[in-house]
């Protein structure tokens, strides 16, 4: 849900360029904390979780049009540094499939990393407090998705003026509504006034997102319980006890 599906040319240049620059800077900071031995050891897991994230993004839950990102469970297993690398790889693959433009890879990497990084720390926080795996996982997923969705809405709102320019230039656009014509105005070819209706966008995203957050929280909790039974070492919870 928090993935930006906009194609290239919709977001203003300053916004997506800032996303790329910020993503590169954050990646530089994170990668300083990755040891080569750890990267080599956990690289197969990184590839598996990246593949799972791509698969989740390709499956749409109807009728709410929600994609299960599986970013939180990936963050729990990989840690803050490696989840950032995983989200970058995932967004490159999704962009090549037309699931969002090339220009928004930086922004999407940052937004999805919010889910993964927050999910990692919140999971451990709730685990220390509750000492119960299922509620800790569910709460971590739910809260992380709230923040990432709000970040996505914030990014979309920053380009409002640019969307309106595109609408007036091309006569078409996203998140738009048509103002009713005045009575007696029958001039053909006259353009209807249009503007971005951001409030309507938010009013649609948040209720549908709420349902999706619950679904993904439940799915992530079930996956975590399964992993605990088979490979509890991947969760590294013994360090938190």
N, C-alpha and C positions, 0 to 999 in steps of 0.2 A: 504493500500500500504506500510506503514512503518512497518508492522509486519514482523518479521523474521520467515520464514517458514522452516528453516533448521532443519533437524532431529538431534537427539543426536549423538555425535561422529564426527560431521563435524567441529564445532568451536573448537579451541584449548582450553585446560582445563583452562589455565590462564585467558582466555578472559571471558568464561562464569562464572567462579568462581568470577572474579572481578565484573561481573554484579550482581550476587547474593549478594555479600558483599555491593556493592554500594546501591543496592535497599533496603537492610535492614537498612543501615545507613540513607538513605533519608526518609524511612518510620518512623524511630524513631524520626527524626526531625519534620516531618509533624504531627505525632500523638500527639506531645506535644501541638500542637495548637488546637486540637479537644477537645471540652468540651463534657462531657458525656451526658449532656442534648441535645446538638446539634446532637450528633451521634444517640441517641435514637429517636429523632424527625425526622431525615432525613434518617434513615436506610431503610424504605420502598422505598423512592425515589432512594436510592443507589442501591437497589436490582433491581428495574425496569430499571434503566439506564444500569446496568451491563447486564441484560437480552437483552436489545436493542442492546448493543454493540456486544454481542455474535451472535445475529441474523444477524446483519449487516455484521459481519465477515464471516458468513456462506453463504451469497449471493454474488455471483460473477457477476460483470458487464462485459459481453462479448461485443466486442472481446478484450477489453483492460486488462482483467484479474484483475480488480480493486475491492477491497472490501471497502465498506463504513463503516468506523470504528465507526462513531457517537461519537468519543471521545471528540470532541470540544464541542458539545452541552451538553454532560455529564459533562464536566468541567465547563461550564457556569452555569449549574444548581446545581452542587454539591460543587464547590469550590476546591481549590488546594489540601487540605488535603484528602478529601473524594474521589476525582477522582483518587488519587494514590492507595487507597485501592480498588476502583472499577476496575482499570486496572489490579491489581494483581489477583483479583478473576477471571476476564475475561480470563487472560492468563493461569491460572491454568486449567480452563474449556476447553479452546481451545487446550491446550497441551494434555489433556486426550482424546480429539477427534482426536488427531494426526495432529493438525494444528500447527506444530512446536513442537520441543522437550521439554522435562522436563528441560533440562539444560539451555535452552535459556529463561526461564520464567523471570529471573531477568533482562536480557537485554531488553526483550520485554516490561516489566513493565516500565522500565526507558524510553524507546523510546515512547511508547504510552502516558506516563505521560507528556512528552514534549508537545504533542498535547493538552492534557487536561489543563495543567497548563498555557501554553502560550495562549491557546484559552480563558481561563478565564480572564486573565489580558489584552490581546489585545482587547477583546470584550468591556471591560469597558473603555479602552483607546479610541478606535474608537467611542464608544457611546458618550463620553464626547466631542470629537472633532466634530463629524458629527451630533449628536442628531437624527440620523435616524437608525432604527433598522436593516433593511435589508442590507444596505451596511456595517454597522458595523459588523454584523454577518458574511457576506460573506468574508470580508477582514480578519477578525480574523481567520476564518477557513482556508483560502488560505495560509496565512503566517505561521500559526502553522503547517500545513501539509508540507510546504517547509522545515521547520527546522527539523521536525521529520523524513522526508525522507532522508535528508542529514545526520542525526544522524545514521539512519539505514545503509546507504552506508558507513559511516565511520566505523561502527562496522564490516561490512562484509569485508572491505578492511584491517582491522587489522589482519585478519586470513589468508591473502594471502599465506604466506609461508607454513602454515599448510595444506591448500587445495592442494598445489602442491605436498607435501609429500604424501598425500592420493592418488592423481592421479597416481604418479609413483609407489606407493606400490600396488594398487589394479587395476591399468589400467583403471580406470574410475573416473569420478568426475563431478563437476559442474563448469559452466562458463569456459569451455575449448574449445580449437580449435586444430585441427590436422595440423601439419606442413607437407607440401608436401614432399613425398619421392624423393630422388635424382634419376636421371635417371640411369637405370641399376641396381638398388637395388631391387632384387626380393627375398631376403631371407625371407622365411616364419617364423613367430613367433617372428620376430624382433619388439620390441616395438617402436611405433611412439612417437616422442617427443611431450610432451603436457605441457602447462603452463596455468595459470589462465589469462583470458582476462578480467581484471577489467574494462577497458575502454569500452568494448562492453556492459558489464553489466550496466554501468552508462548510456551509450547511449540509452539503451532500457528502463531503469527505468524512467528517467527524462521526456522524451516526453509523455509516457503513464501516468506517474504521474501527469503531467500538466493537462491532460484531466480529470483525476480523481479528482484533487484538485478543478477544476471548478465545476464538478458535485456535489461533497460533499459540496462545499460552497453554491451552490444553494439549495440543500436538507436541509442543516442546517439552512439556512435563512428562508425557508418555515416552518420548524418545529418551529423555534423561533417565527415567526409571529403567528402561531397557538397557541402556549403557551401563548403569550401575550394577545390574545383574551380571552382565557379560564381561565388561572391562571397567571396573570401578577406578582403576588407576588413571584412566583418561580424564576423569573429573577432578583428580588431585584434591579430594576433599580431606584426605588424612592430614594435610597441612593446616586445615582450618579447625581441626578438633583440638 
